[in-house]
Amino acid sequence: MKNVEKPLVSIITVVFNNVRTLEQTINSVINQSYRNIEYIIIDGGSTDGSVDVIKKYESQISYWVSEPDKGIYYAMNKGLRIATGNLVSVLSSDDWYESTTVKKAVNYYELNPEVDIIHGLLRFIGANDMPDLVTGHYNSFLSKGMIEHPTCFITKKMYEKVGFYNVLYKSAGDYEWMLRAKKLEAKFLFIPELLTNFRRGGISGSYIGALEELLIKKRFGVISNFKYRYWKIFYYLMFLKQKMSKS
């Protein structure tokens, strides 16, 4: 996949027991219109057939490993230690790129070499894999919440400057990393292009995810202590309501 004349893009997929959607994710990377890609897959010791899917495509994968780890951010950091590209992107095993995603990101990168983080439009995928909402934060981002991490292409230099993801978080470690990057005056570029498809669900949309993001906002001064307490109570009541409606 490598071409020395164009910027190298490292794409990291982390997976654990996700055989249902992993193949679509892999195909969306290896079939990109842009060819100079270093594809890295970090598997957490899957037992559901995910490893068989990886082996099926291993001739088109630059590096892969399957071994137990301590969670998603631990696995992402493992991939970052291996990545050598000018740009680095993390693509979950639930998600997939549009066929020209990497080419578009590289084009904007070459036109804006001073940029540290490129991000674009994200399409949510709802029940029965039906397309849902398309969204993208280009104004007042990070003050309200995380930008669309599955669309991000981040320079390797920026990762070296900011450091690794905090493995103490279960869900919102990417948001905490972005706030650290912003604090170090990272240059963000929003591009009006649909880059990634994101399946709804998972811990990021859970009660735990909401509390983690809330705590991070408090720690970085995004919200006051009063607002932190208010929203913590609000999320707890919402969680109770949802739990009662299911019982």
The 8 nearest C-alpha neighbors of each residue, nearest first, counted from 0:
[[1, 34, 35, 36, 2, 37, 59, 29],
 [2, 0, 35, 36, 34, 3, 7, 37],
 [1, 3, 35, 4, 5, 0, 34, 7],
 [2, 4, 5, 1, 6, 7, 35, 0],
 [5, 3, 2, 6, 35, 7, 1, 34],
 [4, 6, 3, 2, 7, 35, 1, 105],
 [7, 5, 85, 8, 4, 35, 105, 84],
 [6, 8, 84, 35, 85, 36, 5, 9],
 [9, 7, 84, 86, 36, 87, 85, 37],
 [10, 8, 37, 87, 84, 82, 36, 38],
 [9, 11, 88, 38, 89, 87, 39, 37],
 [12, 10, 89, 39, 40, 90, 78, 88],
 [11, 13, 40, 90, 91, 89, 92, 41],
 [14, 12, 41, 42, 40, 91, 74, 92],
 [15, 13, 42, 92, 43, 41, 17, 12],
 [14, 16, 43, 45, 17, 42, 44, 13],
 [17, 15, 45, 47, 18, 49, 46, 14],
 [18, 16, 19, 15, 21, 49, 20, 14],
 [17, 19, 49, 21, 20, 48, 16, 47],
 [20, 18, 17, 21, 22, 49, 93, 16],
 [19, 21, 23, 93, 22, 18, 17, 92],
 [22, 20, 92, 24, 18, 23, 17, 19],
 [21, 23, 25, 24, 20, 26, 52, 18],
 [24, 22, 26, 21, 25, 20, 27, 95],
 [23, 25, 95, 21, 27, 22, 26, 92],
 [26, 24, 22, 28, 27, 23, 21, 29],
 [27, 25, 23, 29, 28, 24, 30, 22],
 [26, 28, 24, 96, 25, 30, 95, 29],
 [29, 27, 25, 26, 30, 31, 24, 96],
 [28, 30, 26, 31, 27, 25, 59, 60],
 [31, 29, 28, 27, 26, 32, 98, 33],
 [32, 30, 98, 33, 28, 29, 99, 27],
 [31, 33, 99, 98, 34, 30, 102, 101],
 [34, 32, 102, 31, 101, 35, 99, 36],
 [33, 35, 0, 36, 32, 1, 31, 2],
 [36, 34, 1, 2, 0, 7, 33, 8],
 [37, 35, 8, 0, 34, 7, 9, 1],
 [36, 38, 9, 61, 8, 10, 39, 35],
 [37, 39, 10, 61, 60, 9, 36, 11],
 [40, 38, 11, 62, 63, 61, 10, 12],
 [41, 39, 63, 12, 11, 13, 42, 62],
 [40, 42, 13, 64, 63, 74, 12, 14],
 [43, 41, 65, 14, 44, 15, 13, 64],
 [42, 44, 67, 15, 66, 68, 65, 45],
 [43, 45, 66, 67, 65, 42, 46, 15],
 [44, 46, 16, 15, 43, 47, 49, 42],
 [45, 47, 48, 16, 44, 49, 50, 15],
 [48, 46, 16, 49, 45, 18, 17, 50],
 [47, 49, 51, 50, 18, 46, 52, 45],
 [50, 48, 18, 52, 51, 47, 16, 45],
 [51, 49, 53, 52, 48, 54, 45, 65],
 [52, 50, 54, 48, 53, 49, 55, 18],
 [51, 53, 55, 49, 50, 54, 22, 48],
 [52, 54, 50, 55, 51, 56, 57, 49],
 [55, 53, 57, 51, 56, 52, 50, 58],
 [54, 56, 52, 53, 57, 51, 58, 50],
 [55, 57, 54, 53, 58, 59, 60, 52],
 [56, 58, 54, 60, 59, 55, 53, 61],
 [59, 57, 56, 60, 61, 55, 54, 62],
 [60, 58, 57, 56, 61, 29, 0, 38],
 [59, 61, 57, 38, 62, 58, 39, 56],
 [62, 60, 38, 37, 39, 59, 63, 57],
 [63, 61, 39, 60, 40, 38, 64, 57],
 [64, 62, 40, 39, 41, 65, 60, 61],
 [63, 65, 41, 42, 66, 40, 62, 43],
 [66, 64, 42, 44, 43, 41, 63, 67],
 [65, 67, 44, 43, 42, 68, 64, 45],
 [68, 66, 43, 44, 65, 69, 42, 45],
 [69, 67, 43, 70, 66, 74, 73, 44],
 [68, 70, 73, 67, 71, 74, 72, 166],
 [71, 69, 73, 72, 68, 74, 169, 166],
 [70, 72, 74, 73, 75, 13, 69, 169],
 [73, 71, 75, 166, 74, 70, 164, 76],
 [72, 74, 76, 70, 71, 75, 166, 69],
 [75, 73, 77, 71, 72, 76, 41, 13],
 [76, 74, 72, 78, 77, 73, 71, 79],
 [77, 75, 79, 73, 78, 74, 163, 72],
 [76, 78, 74, 75, 80, 79, 73, 81],
 [77, 79, 75, 81, 76, 80, 11, 82],
 [80, 78, 76, 82, 81, 77, 75, 11],
 [81, 79, 77, 78, 82, 76, 83, 75],
 [80, 82, 78, 79, 83, 77, 39, 62],
 [83, 81, 79, 9, 80, 84, 78, 87],
 [82, 84, 81, 9, 85, 155, 7, 37],
 [85, 83, 7, 8, 9, 86, 82, 87],
 [84, 86, 7, 155, 154, 8, 6, 87],
 [87, 85, 154, 8, 84, 153, 155, 152],
 [88, 86, 9, 153, 152, 10, 8, 154],
 [87, 89, 152, 10, 151, 11, 9, 153],
 [90, 88, 11, 10, 12, 149, 91, 87],
 [89, 91, 12, 149, 11, 88, 94, 92],
 [92, 90, 93, 94, 12, 13, 89, 14],
 [91, 93, 21, 14, 94, 24, 12, 13],
 [94, 92, 91, 20, 198, 21, 24, 197],
 [95, 93, 197, 91, 196, 92, 24, 198],
 [94, 96, 24, 196, 27, 195, 23, 97],
 [97, 95, 195, 27, 194, 100, 196, 98],
 [96, 98, 100, 99, 194, 195, 95, 27],
 [97, 99, 31, 100, 32, 96, 27, 30],
 [100, 98, 102, 32, 97, 101, 31, 103],
 [101, 99, 194, 97, 103, 102, 98, 96],
 [102, 100, 104, 103, 99, 33, 105, 31],
 [101, 103, 33, 105, 99, 104, 100, 106],
 [104, 102, 106, 100, 101, 105, 99, 107],
 [103, 105, 101, 107, 106, 102, 108, 100],
 [106, 104, 108, 102, 107, 103, 109, 101],
 [105, 107, 103, 109, 108, 104, 102, 110],
 [108, 106, 110, 104, 105, 109, 111, 103],
 [109, 107, 105, 111, 106, 110, 112, 104],
 [108, 110, 106, 107, 111, 112, 105, 6],
 [109, 111, 107, 108, 112, 106, 105, 113],
 [112, 110, 108, 109, 113, 114, 107, 188],
 [113, 111, 114, 108, 109, 110, 115, 107],
 [112, 114, 111, 115, 186, 108, 110, 109],
 [115, 113, 186, 112, 111, 116, 187, 188],
 [114, 116, 186, 154, 153, 185, 187, 157],
 [117, 115, 153, 187, 152, 114, 188, 186],
 [116, 118, 188, 152, 151, 189, 187, 153],
 [119, 117, 151, 189, 150, 190, 188, 152],
 [120, 118, 190, 189, 192, 150, 191, 135],
 [119, 121, 193, 135, 134, 192, 194, 191],
 [120, 122, 195, 134, 133, 196, 193, 135],
 [123, 121, 133, 196, 132, 197, 195, 124],
 [124, 122, 197, 131, 132, 198, 196, 133],
 [125, 123, 198, 130, 131, 129, 128, 197],
 [124, 126, 129, 128, 199, 131, 130, 198],
 [125, 127, 128, 129, 124, 199, 130, 198],
 [126, 128, 129, 125, 124, 130, 198, 131],
 [129, 127, 126, 125, 124, 130, 198, 131],
 [128, 130, 125, 127, 124, 126, 131, 123],
 [131, 129, 124, 125, 123, 128, 132, 122],
 [130, 132, 123, 124, 125, 129, 122, 133],
 [131, 133, 123, 122, 134, 130, 124, 121],
 [134, 132, 122, 121, 123, 120, 131, 135],
 [133, 135, 121, 120, 132, 122, 136, 123],
 [134, 136, 120, 119, 121, 137, 147, 133],
 [137, 135, 140, 146, 138, 134, 147, 189],
 [136, 138, 189, 140, 135, 139, 188, 190],
 [137, 139, 140, 136, 189, 141, 135, 142],
 [140, 138, 142, 141, 137, 143, 136, 144],
 [139, 141, 138, 142, 136, 137, 146, 143],
 [142, 140, 144, 145, 143, 146, 139, 178],
 [143, 141, 140, 144, 139, 221, 216, 145],
 [144, 142, 141, 140, 139, 145, 221, 216],
 [143, 145, 141, 142, 146, 140, 174, 212],
 [144, 146, 174, 141, 147, 140, 143, 148],
 [145, 147, 136, 148, 140, 141, 144, 135],
 [148, 146, 149, 150, 145, 121, 135, 151],
 [147, 149, 151, 150, 146, 173, 145, 118],
 [150, 148, 147, 151, 90, 195, 89, 91],
 [151, 149, 118, 148, 195, 119, 147, 194],
 [152, 150, 118, 148, 117, 149, 88, 153],
 [151, 153, 88, 117, 87, 116, 86, 118],
 [152, 154, 116, 87, 86, 115, 151, 117],
 [155, 153, 86, 156, 157, 115, 85, 87],
 [154, 156, 158, 157, 85, 86, 87, 159],
 [157, 155, 159, 154, 158, 160, 85, 115],
 [158, 156, 160, 154, 159, 155, 161, 115],
 [157, 159, 155, 161, 160, 156, 162, 154],
 [158, 160, 156, 157, 162, 161, 155, 163],
 [159, 161, 157, 158, 162, 156, 180, 183],
 [162, 160, 158, 159, 180, 157, 179, 163],
 [163, 161, 159, 158, 160, 164, 157, 176],
 [162, 164, 76, 165, 161, 158, 176, 79],
 [165, 163, 72, 176, 172, 166, 76, 173],
 [166, 164, 167, 172, 168, 163, 72, 176],
 [165, 167, 72, 168, 73, 164, 172, 169],
 [168, 166, 165, 169, 172, 72, 164, 73],
 [169, 167, 172, 166, 170, 171, 165, 211],
 [168, 170, 171, 167, 172, 70, 71, 166],
 [169, 171, 203, 208, 168, 172, 202, 211],
 [172, 170, 174, 173, 212, 211, 168, 208],
 [173, 171, 175, 168, 174, 165, 170, 164],
 [172, 174, 176, 171, 175, 177, 164, 148],
 [173, 175, 177, 145, 171, 176, 172, 178],
 [174, 176, 172, 178, 173, 177, 215, 179],
 [177, 175, 173, 179, 174, 178, 164, 172],
 [178, 176, 180, 174, 179, 175, 181, 173],
 [177, 179, 181, 175, 180, 176, 182, 174],
 [178, 180, 182, 176, 177, 181, 175, 183],
 [181, 179, 177, 183, 178, 182, 185, 161],
 [180, 182, 184, 178, 185, 183, 179, 177],
 [181, 183, 179, 184, 180, 178, 185, 177],
 [182, 184, 180, 181, 185, 179, 161, 160],
 [185, 183, 181, 182, 186, 180, 179, 187],
 [184, 186, 181, 180, 183, 115, 187, 116],
 [185, 187, 114, 115, 184, 116, 188, 113],
 [188, 186, 116, 117, 115, 114, 185, 189],
 [187, 189, 117, 116, 190, 118, 114, 186],
 [190, 188, 118, 119, 137, 117, 187, 191],
 [189, 191, 119, 192, 118, 188, 117, 120],
 [192, 190, 119, 120, 189, 193, 135, 118],
 [193, 191, 190, 120, 119, 194, 103, 100],
 [194, 192, 120, 121, 195, 119, 191, 122],
 [193, 195, 100, 97, 150, 120, 96, 192],
 [194, 196, 96, 121, 150, 95, 97, 193],
 [195, 197, 122, 95, 94, 123, 121, 96],
 [198, 196, 123, 94, 124, 122, 199, 195],
 [199, 197, 124, 123, 93, 94, 125, 200],
 [200, 198, 125, 124, 197, 123, 201, 204],
 [199, 201, 204, 198, 202, 203, 205, 125],
 [202, 200, 203, 204, 199, 205, 198, 170],
 [201, 203, 205, 204, 208, 170, 200, 207],
 [204, 202, 208, 170, 201, 205, 171, 200],
 [205, 203, 202, 208, 201, 200, 209, 206],
 [206, 204, 202, 208, 207, 203, 209, 201],
 [205, 207, 209, 208, 210, 238, 204, 234],
 [208, 206, 210, 205, 209, 211, 202, 170],
 [209, 207, 203, 205, 211, 170, 206, 210],
 [208, 210, 206, 212, 207, 211, 213, 205],
 [211, 209, 213, 207, 212, 208, 214, 206],
 [212, 210, 214, 208, 213, 209, 171, 207],
 [211, 213, 215, 209, 214, 210, 171, 216],
 [214, 212, 210, 216, 211, 215, 209, 217],
 [213, 215, 217, 211, 216, 212, 210, 218],
 [214, 216, 218, 212, 217, 213, 219, 211],
 [217, 215, 221, 213, 219, 214, 218, 222],
 [218, 216, 214, 220, 222, 215, 219, 221],
 [219, 217, 215, 216, 220, 214, 221, 222],
 [218, 220, 216, 217, 221, 215, 178, 222],
 [221, 219, 217, 222, 218, 216, 223, 215],
 [220, 222, 216, 219, 217, 142, 223, 218],
 [223, 221, 217, 220, 216, 226, 227, 224],
 [224, 222, 226, 225, 227, 217, 220, 221],
 [223, 225, 227, 226, 228, 217, 222, 229],
 [226, 224, 228, 223, 227, 229, 222, 230],
 [227, 225, 229, 223, 228, 224, 230, 222],
 [226, 228, 224, 225, 230, 229, 231, 223],
 [227, 229, 231, 225, 226, 230, 224, 232],
 [228, 230, 226, 232, 227, 231, 225, 233],
 [231, 229, 233, 232, 227, 228, 234, 226],
 [230, 232, 228, 234, 233, 229, 227, 235],
 [231, 233, 235, 230, 229, 234, 236, 228],
 [232, 234, 230, 236, 231, 235, 237, 229],
 [235, 233, 237, 231, 236, 232, 230, 238],
 [234, 236, 238, 232, 237, 233, 231, 239],
 [237, 235, 239, 233, 238, 234, 240, 232],
 [238, 236, 234, 240, 235, 239, 241, 233],
 [237, 239, 235, 241, 236, 240, 234, 242],
 [240, 238, 242, 236, 237, 241, 243, 235],
 [239, 241, 237, 243, 238, 242, 236, 244],
 [242, 240, 244, 238, 239, 243, 237, 245],
 [241, 243, 239, 245, 240, 244, 238, 246],
 [244, 242, 246, 240, 245, 241, 239, 238],
 [243, 245, 241, 242, 246, 240, 239, 238],
 [246, 244, 242, 243, 241, 240, 239, 238],
 [245, 243, 244, 242, 241, 240, 239, 238]]
